[in-house]
Amino acid sequence: MDQVMPAGEGARHGRDLDRDLRRVGAHPDHWYPLAWSTELKPGKSLAVRFAGDPIVLVRPKEGPVFALEDRCAHRQVPLSNGLVEGCAIRCGYHGWAYNDAGKCVDVPYLGKDKLPNGVRAYPCREVEGLILVFPGDPARADSVPLPSLGSVADSRYKTRRFGQEVGCHYSFMHENLMDMNHQFLHRKQMGNMVPRFRGGAQGEDFVEARYTFSRVGGKQPLGEAAIFGERRKVGAPSSSAEKDLMTIRTEYPYQTLRIQTGDDAPVMDLWIAYVPVDAAQRRNRTFGLLSVKRPKIPGLLEAGWPLLVLFTERIFREDREIVEMEQAAHDAQGEDWNQEVFPVIRNLRSLLRARGGATLA
């Protein structure tokens, strides 16, 4: 594979002349997970943020979850500090109440014919343990499909839900997962893994890369064995590991990773989203659904599940530390100095620019 940087693509002294990718905002006209269902109890509210915008999620004791901007129209204090009553949330300051459409439905000291304007309501859906919000133009929400969440609804799979806040722009996360040439970073966890790029694809809203791997040193971690349902030794290129095809795809704004052996269903199916938290979008909250196919032997995956969790946590911790270093370097330099030589990542960067939102300050 030719990894020489193509000429004439806006690179000078290692810098992109196009707008700095790390200042491209996430486009709001998509469905973003803002919380796990388990975080929001019946009759309670939860304060969350999308790109600095405060949002309150409300779960009535009866009825679906809804989302409003997290402020009272009266004195601007957070509604999330208030009280959920029936299918409305009441501000904890003067008791103004708002329904699921953001309409002010009660001010205790005013008549019903004198109620003031309400607050913004966000389209909101709850799917497979995720609370999804559409933070963009609400008129577009019905025309934008909800994300396909991998194999989470397939009974043949066991799914782990994971994620936390990471101190970097979301684009670093996309690059990290897409570029499997960084396996050197995980050498202590996975041994000496050699990736082979098997081609890619791209379209208007996606970029895809495919890899196989061979382990040329070290032992297979037990967590990885739990994923494949078998132990594997260090082997030649003809080993079983070379038959495992990993396909990574950024389909804006989400990312997926699937590992497939032959024509069988994927042994692992990952769906992941990176949601900007602050207005500068220097932090993101990761929501991941990691689905592993159950082996033929009953109970084998459950027995190895704690090892799989430990393995994936260690990998994620190493990735989080390195992307936070990347963000720190960008902030210190004041712009994107990356000299990207891998064509797949160059295509990914172009996609994230083209599909992204407004330029950040």
Disulfide bonds with the S-S distance in Angstrom:
none
